[in-house]
Amino acid sequence: MFEAPLSPIWWVLKQVESYRASRLQDAALDICTKYLRSGDSSDLETAFQRVQQAINATPEDHPGRAKIYQNLAFLYVFKYRRSEELSDLDMMIQKSQEALNLLSNHDTRRARLIQVLAFGYYDKQKITRTLPDLESAIQQYEKLLEVIPESHADQSRRLKSMKYLGYAYHNKYFKTRNGADLDMAIRRYRDVAEATSLSDSDLGVRFQNIGLGYFTRFQRTGSFADLEAAMQKFRDAVDATPSDHPYRVSRIRILGFVHWTRYRTSRAIADLEVSIQQFQWSLDAVPDHHRSRSDLLHGLGMGYHERHIRLQESSDIEKAIQLYQESLDLVSQDPVYRAHRLQGLGCGYHSKYESTKEMADLDRAIQFQHASVNETQDGSFSLVLRQTNLGVSYSLKHKATKLPEHLESSIQQFQSALDLTPESHPSRAAVLRCLGFQYGEKYGTFKSRSDLEKAIQFYESSLGHFISPPNERLKSGKVLLGYYARMKNWPLAYQTACSVASLVPLLAPRSLENLDKQYLITEFIGLASDSAAAALMVQKTPYEAIRLLELARGIIVGSLSDMRADISDLRQKHPQLAEEYTNLRDQLDTPTELLQVGQPNPLSALTTQEDELNIGGELARHVDQRYSANLRLEETIEAIRKLPGFGSFLQFPSEDELRDAAASGTIVVINVSDYRCDALIIEKCGLRTLRLPSLRSNDVRDHVATLNPWSMNTELLGWLWDTTAKPVLTSLGLTESSLDSWPRIWWIPTGPLAKFPIHAAGDYSSGNYSDTVLDLVISSYSSSVKALVQSQQSRLRMVRKPENVVLIGMRELQFTGEEINKLERICGSMKLQVRKPNHLKKDVLDALKGSDIFHFAGHGQTNPLNPSESSLILSDEGLTVTNLFEINLHNHKPFLAYLSACGTGQVKHDTLIDEGIHLIAACQLAGFRHVVGTLWEVNDRTCVDATVISYTWMKDGHMNDESVSLGVHHASRTLRTQWVQENTTRGAHKHEMAARREFPHEDTDASCLSHGKTRDPRDVLLHEDIPLYWVPYVHFGV
């Protein structure tokens, strides 16, 4: 059958209806335009009526119906923007979808409707906070990118879609905690930035969004690379923002917060100083009633708070508390911000209590922290931090009061925090450690085995949480190692030791300044020796014990030494990679003079407009460059290790390399631990362990407590002989003097034993002095096995003889002039060119750059708080350890630094004793093959004799490597003989005076007494009026 054609009348009616619908739509659009100008809601309602009439006038199968629904959807957009009612938003979504359903897949109008749908779902999820609405928004934005290709003329709509797609994925991550969503957000943010012109005013916000993505990922993973990427993008955002832009202050504030976060992660004090500067500038730049003022006050308070924790300046914590209080006052009625501000104030009083020990401060801390916890929304991750801090305060309260209810409150808060902390969060190790500590305290009080088991379980979980920062895991590992040792569970102790030893180097990346490294390392004193002892308790090889020991000690000097290691082999075989390594290494080996903690910062006074564009700029960029260079250097090192023959590049030497280093003499590592003490002996034929049962760590600490030049006596040297030196020499078969061919030993003492003169140990109660180290071997020292191996390897490449000498004699001392004059004559006889620069730091440093021998005669100063600031005193200022660390003379390969001054090998900072940060080590690191120095204060007159004797032997030995240690050895022997003679004479005189007082009528002249008891050398010990000035001279080198 055939369908009858439409009658002309019907066709006319259809045309009329279509025309009427079109006119109604036009009328609606005109009225809508009027509404947009006037804002009169009645106009919007009239527009709705006209569109609805158009819908009613249009058959359902009419092709124009899609356009009417589209216009209706647009009207709902305007209505929603006015009303912000969810019902209007739902109608907008519904009508957009209906219109879209009426369009073919190739209809060009689809893009506008998909955009409205995406906008609708995105705004809806802001209200409903539901994942399905957010996923619908993402789905629509992804569709929109499909219908607007990169070649499309309307790229602004595509950019806007990518931007909101980034926002949507970012928000989805916060709901799902799925890393893939965060990765997609970063990808979309980057796509938008790459498609944005450099001149676009939105470039700043594009960079900021990328930075927020990376920063969120850092918070999730703890990846330092993500933090660095975030820092760079936030800095790019500031650089792209004009000085008069309204968002400039907020972007500098964000940058300040990221610097603060990076300080909390790496502990680079420069980051903290930059953060304080940026928050202070931002605060000064906003009016008193600006809405961001509370945030800025709080951020600045965080900076001063952290600086107090680092430097322990009471003014900093007072300033922090004041700023926290001002910030709280500005938002006291806002529940969202109030909890955050209360938390800051509570932590401020917590830190103040730790300084003052005033219970009122701790009570305030708990009061504010409780309020913060109570006002935090359930499910918020901020609750984890706030409950943890409250738990720490209750822990302090328990420590002060011993009341068990405070211990239980602390455990309750930590447990609640742990329950809220995801397994994949980098804060988890810290919470686990806190719980372990509290259960350990509970075990100590109640002796319940279950509490001990819980403590160990929490510490194990903390140590094994690989996502968390290494310092938190290390703290747990150190305690756990102690638990296992006390339980005599040595297999688990060794397993723990392996974990913690591998973490210690991660504490101090090359990007950190030495002062920052010192701050981080002090907490883990003794960990290296305990790890080595644990290895020996389970019969591990001496190589394994040495490896663990070296992994966890000498971190600062070791990392600097690594950066100056000889890479001639790499340069010959892979010059391009060697050049890349050298360039990055040099960036990290560059001196930093921009910031000195505790002194006025030259960057703090910003006055010019250009300065304002770059808050803390020079210092901030220097720190950023160091972090960036370190990340790239690590990648380069990994690339080098993948090359054939370079798999162990900068890693601990192999056992064969250790044996090769002992070709010229035995290397003896003395490991001192509370668990056991041993000599780890490295010989050409192999490695072995010698247990030292008479050497006990408690005895070492007791002797260290009273150790000084005046307490050093032959009794102490005898103890050192009996417990340490004699067992080692006996084991080596070195029990008789061999004047024709002196055997050599390199001593590497660990822990507090490093303060003792093993080379001078001996039994001085016998008359022939055959039982002394000085009469059996030539002694040298090294800060570590690895340093000695590197020195021995580089020695093979050094054949040039010394040609010049730099002499510095400070006239403030009586005999330095005589010392320099005598030395100058000896140098002249060796045809050495003598230079005597001015005694100013700059001139001395310049002179060192071309010197072969550097001799300093003057005052040495040991800094007990910061060993990096120990110094040789010059006319203007001290030549410090740091100054010597920062110069690099390795290309010139100087031969000898002779430091004829007090305490150049002394470390008074007990928690840094294993780091070996002293002037001798600094000269070695600068590039000197040999260094002669002293363990403590020395006598001015004796220094002259020691210098002359040492250099005379060096001259006779033709200034070869062996002549240096031989010269110091014979100087010590000669000075010892003089000391014995002087004490014998003085002892005889005192004995005569005493005898005359006791027997006034007897003939007691010296000639008679000389045949009596005073000839017994033991009497010398009774009259040690002259300090042992022959003892402190030591040789470090090959």
C-alpha positions, 0 to 999 in steps of 0.5 A: 500500500502507498501512503497518501500524500499530505494535503496542502492545508496540512502542509500549510499548517505545519509551516505556520506552526514552525514559523510560530515556534521560531518566532517564539524562540526569537522572542525568548532570546531577545528577552533573555538578552534583555535579562542579561543586561538588566538582571530582572528575574521577570525577564528570565521567567518570560523567556522561559514561557516563550520557550515552553510555548515554542516546545508546545508548538513544535511536533515531537518529530520536528528537527527544530525541537533539538534547538528549542531544548538547547535554548531551554537548557541555556535558560536553566544555566542562567537561572541556576547561576542566579538561584544556585538551586539544585533543582535548576541544575538538574533541569539544565542537565536533563534538557541538555541531555534531551537535546543531545539525544535528538542530534546526530553524532556528526552534528556540530551543535553537540559540542555546546551541549556536551559542554553544558552537560559537563559544566552541569555535572561538575557544579552538581558534584560541588553540591552533592559531593558524590562520586557518580556526579563527578565521574559524569562530569569527567565523562562529558569533558572527555567526550568534549575533547573528542568532538573538539580536536586539536586542529579545531578553530575554537581552541579556547573551549578545548583549553577550558575543557582540559582545565576543568578535566584536570580539576575533576580528576584532581577532585576525584583523587581526593575521593578515591585516593587512586593514584591514576586519577591524580596522574590524569589530573597532572597530565591535563594540567600540563596539556593546558600549560603547553597549549598556552601562549607565554604571553597569556595572562592565564599562564600563572594559574596554569603553572600553579595548577601543575604545581598543585598536582605534583604537590598532592602527589608528593603528599601521597607518595613522599616522592622528593622528585614530585616535591621538586617538580611542584616547587619549580611550577609554583616558582614559574607561576610567581615569575609569570604573575605581574607585580600588580596582579591580585593573585601575586600575594597568594602565589608567593604564600603558596611558594612559602608553604612549599619551602616550609614543607621542603624544610620539614622533609629535608631539613635544609635551613635555607628553605625555612629562612626563605619560607619566613621571608615569603610569608612576611612579604606577603603579610606586609603586602595585604591590608589589615582586614584582607581575607588571607591575613589569617592564613599568612599569620599562621604560615609565618607562625609555622616558620618561626615555630620550626626555627625555634625547634631547630635553633632553640631560640626562645624568642622564635617560639614566643613570636610563633605563639603570638602569630598563631593567636592573631591568626586564630582571633581573625577566624574565631567564628569560622569552624573550618579554619578555627580547628586548624588555628587551634592546632597551631597554637597547641603545638606552639605551647607544646614546643614552649613546654619542652623548653620551659618545662612549665606545666602550665604551657603543656596544659595549654597545649593539651587544651588547644589540641583537644579543641582542635580535634573536637572541631575537626570534621570526622573523616578529615585527614587533618584529624590524623595529624591533630590526634597524633600531636595530642597524643605526643602532648599526653605522652609528655604529661605522662613522663612528667606526672607518671600518671597511667591515665595520661599514658592511656590517653596518649595511646588512645589518640595514637591508635585513632590516628593510625586507624585513619591513616591509609597504608599508603600514606607517608605519615604512617611510620611516624604514627606507628613509631609513636604507638611503639614508644607508648607501649614500650613505656607501658611495658616499662611500668607494668611489665606485661609481655603483651605490651612489649610484643605490641611495642616491637610490632609497631616498631617493626611496622614503622621500620618496614613502611617503605613509603615513609621518610627515612628519618622516621623509619630510622628512629624506629629501627634504632629502638628496635635494634636495642630491643632485640639486643637486650632480648639476645635475639641476634638474628633479628637484631642483625636483620634490623641492623641491615635495614637501618644501616642502608637508611642512614645515607638517605638522611643526608642527600648531597643537596644539603649543606653540611650544617643541615647534615650535622643536624640530621645525623646527631640523633643516630650516634652509635647506630653504625657500631651497634649494627656492626656488632649485631653482624658479628653476633651472628657470625657474619664475615668481618667484611659484612661488619665493616660494610655495615659500619661504614654505611652508617658513619662518616656520612658527611665527609664520606659524601663529600669525598665521593664527589671528589673521587678520581674519575679518570678511568670514567673520563677516558672510557666515557667522556660525555657521561664523565663531563655530565657527572662533573658538571653536576658534581661541581654545582653541589660542590660550590660554596654557599655564602648566601645564608649563615644561620643566626646572622642577619640575612642580606636578603631580608631587607627588600626595598626595590620594586625588582626585589619584590618580584623575587622574594628571597630570590637568590637564596631560594634559587640557589637551594632549588638548583642544588635540589635539582642538581642532586636529582639529576646527579643521582640519575647520572650515577645510576647510568654510570653504574649500568656501564660495563666495569662501573657497577660499583661506582662510588659504592663501598669497596669490594673485599679484594679492594680492601685487601689491596689497600692493606698492601703497605700495612695492616688496617685495624678498625676498632669497633666499640659497641655496648654489645661487644668490642672488636678489632676488624683486621684487614691484611693483604692475605685477608680479613679477620675479627679479633674480639676485645673482651677487656675493652668495654664501651662504658669504660671508654665513655668514663675515660672520655668524660675526664679526657683532656691534656692534663688528665692524659697520663701513663695509666690511661695509656696503659689501659689503652694498651691492655684493652686495645693495642696489645691484643691487636699487635699480639694477634699480628705477631708484632711483639718485638721492635724491628728498627730496620723495617718498621711495620705500619698500621692504619688505625680506624677507631670508632665512637668515643674511642676516636678521641684516644691516642692508640699510637701512644698506648703502652705499658710504661711501668717497665723500664725498657718500653718494649710494650708500647705501640711507638716501639713496635709499629708506625701508626697512621689514622684514617676516618674510614676504610673507604677513604683510605682505599680511595687514597691508596688507589689515587696514590698509584697515580701520583708521582710528582714531588713537592715543589713549593711550600706555604708557611703561615706562622702566627706571631701571637705565639712565642715560638711560632717565629722560631718554628717557621724560621727553622722550617724555612731553612729545611725547605731551602735545603730541599730546594722548595720554593717558599711562600709566606702570604698575608695572614688573611683568610682570602690570601691563605685560601688563594695560596693553597690553590697552588701549594704542595705543602701547607704548614700552619703554626698558630692557634687552632680552635675547636667549636664544641657545638658546630665542628664545621666551624672549628678553625685555624685562627688568622689575622682577620677571621678563622679558616674553618673546616667549612672553608676547607671543605669547600675548596677543591685542590684535587686537580693539583694533588697537594702533598702535605698539610702540617697543622702545628696547632691545638686540637686540629683532629679534635671533635668535642661534639660527642654526637658527631664523633663518628663523622670525623668533622675536624680540620685534619679531615677537612684538609684531606678532603680538600685534596692533601695526600697527607695531613699531620695534626693534633688530638688536643691542645699542644705545647708551643715549645714542643711544636717547634721540636716536633716540626723540625724532627718530622721535616728532617725525617721527611727530607732524609726520606726524599719527601716520599709517602712513607717519610711523612708517617715515619717523621711523625713517628720519630718525632713522637719517640724523641719527644717522649724520651725528652719527657721521660728525662725531664720527669725523671729529673723532676721526680728525683728532685721532689723525692730529695725534698721529701726525704729531707723533710722526713730525715732532716739530719741524713745525707740526702743529696741527689747523688745519693738518691740517684742510686736509690728508689728514684731510678726505678722508672715507676717513680716517674709515674708518681711525678708526672708534673709535665703533661704528655705533650709528645702524645697528641701528634697524629698522621692521616694519609697513605 
